[in-house]
Amino acid sequence: MTSLTGAPNSANSAPTTVDTDTRLDSAGPPDDAHARELLDAAYPAWSALVARLTGDELGLTLDWRYYRDGGWLCRALRGSKNLAWLAFKPGRVTVSCYFAERHRAALAAIPGLGHVAETPLIGKTLPVPLELVDIEDVDLAVALVSAKRHSR
C-alpha cells in the first residue's frame, strides 16, 4: 500500500485528484463492469472494501458524486458525516481520510500508518490517503476509516 498526497478544500469537500481516468465522465457513476475493467487486479480489494465498509462492521453508506475537478468520487458516509473519499485509478483504489492534527500520534501508532507522523498538514487538516492494490491492503484501509469514525 502506498500513501498519496491530495488537498481537500475543506474536511467535507472533495480532495484534489490526479491522473483522472477519462472513462470516468459525468455520464454516470462507475458501475461494476467499469470497476472490473479499470481496477483489474485491484478489483477484489474494491469488492472486499465495499463489503466491509457497508457491512455490520462499520455500516456506512457509499454515495458517488461527480466533481468537475476530480471526476467521480465516492463518499463513505455515516449519516451525513463524510468519513472517507474513495476513488478509482487504473489498477488501484484510493481511500482518503482527513483528520484534525490532534489525531496524528494515534494514527501513526496504527501498524502501516507510521508515515503519518511525517505527513504535512494542509491548512489545519491532516490528510491520510492510501492506495489499495490487492486484498491484503483492505485491513489497513478499514482501520483508517474506523479511526475516522471514532475520532471527534
N, C-alpha and C positions, 0 to 999 in steps of 0.2 A: 504494500500500500504506500502511496506517495502523497505527501501533502501538496497543496496548491496555494496560490495566493489569489485573492479576489477581494474587491472592495464593495461593501454594501453602501447604499445611500443612507440607510439607517438600519436599525435592528430588524425592522419589518419590511424592508424593501428588497428588491431582487439584487443579488450580487452581480457584479460585472463579470461577464463570462468571456472566455477567449475560445478561439477555434470552433465557432458555432458551425454545426453541420448544416449545409444549405438545404438538406432534405427536411429539416425541421422548420417548415414555413408556417405562416399564420393560418393555413387552411384548416388545421385541426390538430389536437394534441396527438402525440405518438401513440399508436396502438401496439398490440402485442407483436404483430408481424413486423412492424417497423423496429421495435425494440430488439427482436431477434436478429434482424439484418444488421442494424447499426452496432449493437453490442457484441455480437458474435460470441467469442469465448467468455465474455463477461456476463452474458445473459443469465446463467444460473445464479450469479451473485445478485443480479437485479431481482430475480424471482424470489430468492430467499430473503432479501432485504424487505421487499414488499410484504411478504408473509409475516415476517417478524414485526415490522412497524404497525401493520394493520391488525395483527392478531391480538390475543389476550395479553401478551407481554406488555405492549405499550398502548394498544387501542387507538392508534392515530388514524386520521383521515388524510388521504392524498388528494391534492387538488392541483391540476395542471392549469397554468396561466401563460399567456403569450406576452412577452415583453419585447418591444421593438429593438432594444439594445442587447438582448440576450436570448431571443428565441423562446422556445417552450421551456419553462422551469416548473418543477413540481414542488409544491409546499407540503410539508408534513405537519399537519395541524392537530392540536389537542384543543377542541372547542374552537375558539377564534385565535388562539395563540400559535404563532408560527414557530415550530421548534427547529426545522431544518429545511434547507433547499436541496433538491435533488435534480440532477441534470444528466442527460445523455451526451457522451462524447464518443467518437469512434473507438470501440474496443474497451470502454470503461464507463463507469457511473461515478459522478462526483456527488459527494454528500458534504454540505457546508452548514456549520452552526456558528452562531455569533454569541459571545458571552461578555459580561462585564469583566474588567481586569481582575477583580477580586477573586475570580474562579480559576485563575491561572495555575496556582500551586496544586489545587485538587485535580485539575485536568492533566497536568504534567505527571501526576502520580499514577495515572491510568496506564498500564502497560501498553506500549505502542504509541503513546501521545507525549513522550518526553520532549519532542521538538517544540511543544507549546511553550516551554519555559523561555525560548528564544524568539518566539513569534512576535513581530512588531504589532503594535496597536494600529487600528485605523480609526482615527478620532479617539473615542473612548471605548471602542469595541475591539474585542479580541476575536479575530477570525480563526476558525479551525476547520479548514477544508481537507477532505480526504478523497482519495481515488480508490474505487473498488475495481479490481481486475479479475479476481477469482473469488470463489465462495468462501475461502479462508478469511477474506477481508471483512466479511459481514459482521462478525462478532464485535470488532472494534468500532464499526460504524454504529451498531446498535448501542454499544456502551456510550458512545459520544452523544447520541440522541437521548438516551436515558439520562445522562448527566445534565443535558439541557432541560429535560422535563422536570428534573428535581432541583434545578437552580432557581434562585429568587433574586 
